[in-house]
Amino acid sequence: MSGDREAVEKLHEVYETMKAEIGQVIVGQEEVVEQALMAVFCKGHALLVGVPGLAKTLLVSTLSKSLELGFKRIQFTPDLMPADITGTDVLEVDPETGHRGFRFVHGPLFSNLVLADEINRTPPKTQAALLEAMQERQVTVGDRSLDLPQPFFVLATQNPIEQEGTYPLPEAQLDRFLFNIVVSYPSAEEEREIIRRVTSAEVSQVQPRMNAEEIIRLQEVVKRVPVGDHVIDFAARIARATRPQEGEAPDFVKEMVGWGAGPRAGISLITAAKAHAVLRGRFHASTGDVAAVAKPVLRHRVLTTFNAEAAGVTSDQIIDRLLKELSGGEDIEL
C-alpha cells in the first residue's frame, strides 16, 4: 500500500511536468489532455469529437511522445477493409529454395496508441474489426487470434458537423469508449498564441516522461484505489437516473431522454473517478471525482429524444441537471 502511495505521488509530479511539456505544443485544451491521460491510466479508449483544425491529431501524437508509446494513425475511409487495419497473410517465395510460404504482415493496429481518424467514415465491417481490438485486445486473422501489444489504447476522432457519407457508430460500439471528449474552440488569447507559434520558426520538442512498463504498473495502482460504498452508491444512482424506464428517473429525464446509460456507465464512472483522484495526488476517490468525470463518461450514453433536440437540450445539460438534483442542489466537494 505504501508503494502505491509513492506511485501516486510520483504520478502527480510527473503529470504536472507532462502538462507543461504538452502545453509547449498544444495551446490550451488542458481538460482534453487530462481526460485523454485518464483514459490511458484507466486502460480505456476515448472518442474525441470536434470540428476540423482543433489539433486533435497533433494532441494524440504529442501524447504518445510524452508517454514513449508506439503510435500509429489510421485514416478511416469508405473503402477501408478490416485487413487494412488488422494485417494480412502474404505469399512469399524464397529465391534460393523456391519454397513458398505465407507470412503475416502486421497492420497498424499493432501499436500501443492508435489514432482512428474520422472513425465514422468507414463501413460497419471495419468498425467491427476495430471493436474486437478495443474490447479483446486481440485481432482475428483467419483461424488465428493474435494479441496486441500492451498497453493498447484507441483514441478515435469524429467530426460532428460533416455527416454526409458517414456511417454513424452504433450505440453498442459507442458504449465501448470510456470517454466522449469534446474538443472545443480555443479562447481569443489561445487562438492568438496558436497563430504566433505555428507561423514562427521555433519548433517545440516533447521529452518522454513515462514508458509502457510504468503505465501498466500505474493502471494496476489505479485499480487498487479505495472507494467508499457511498461513492459507489452515488455512481449507481447517476447511471440509473439516466434511464427513463426506471422509477428513480426524474420527470425531466423521462421527457427528454430516449435511452439511458447501461451498467458499463457506473463501472466507468468509478474507474475514471479513481484516475481523476490519482492525477491530483490523492489515494481515494470521492463523490466529487465521480461528478467531475460524469460528462465525458455519460454524454455518449445518454440519448436525447426528438423533443429535447428540438428544444436545443443537450446530453451535457441533462447530466448537469441530474448532478444538481442528486446532490440536493449543493456543490459536490472533492
Buried (B, 14 or more C-beta within 10 A) or exposed (E): EEEBEEBBBBBBEBBEEBBEBBBBBBBBBEBBBBBBBBBBBBBBBBBBBBEEEBBBBEBBBBBBBBBBBBBBBBEBBEEBEBBBBBBBBEEEEEEEEEEEEEEBEBBBBBBBBBBBBBBBBBBEEBBEBBBBBBEEBBBBBEEEEBEBBEBBBBBBBBBEEEEEEBBEBEEEBBBBBBBBBBBEEBEEEEEEBBEEBEEEEEEEEBEEBBEBEBBEBBBEBBEEBEBEEEBBEBBBBBBBBBBBEEEBBBEBBEBBBEBBBBEBBBBBBBBBBBBBBBBBBBBBBBBBBBBBBBBBBBBBBBBBBEEBEEEEBBBBBBBBBBBBEBBEEEEBEE
